[in-house]
């Protein structure tokens, strides 16, 4: 029976020992932001019926990556988490800058036309 399995007992024990610390809240917030970017991307892709990477996707990527990097660096000191979140921060910031530059150039081109 599932309720008396050793795996279930292990899960119950882990849940009883769970402690929500401020750093875990930072980590959960980062995970929520980083994950939510895919729902934003899915929404815009369905809306425009083509693959779209909206500005919100990059903002959620940057904010989520920064929070996760802070959590793994300062809150947990976990080298695997640091390495896995270090590169996405730079890629997301780069793509955000490119997106904003493109939009600014499009606006200035429209204003001069």
Protein Blocks (a to p, Z undefined) as FASTA:
>chain_A
ZZlgfklmmmmmmmmmpccdfklmmmmmmmmmmmmmmmmmmmmmmmnopacddfklmmmm
mmmmmmmmmmmmmmnopaklmmmmmmmmmmmmmmmmmmmmmmmmmmmmmmmZZ
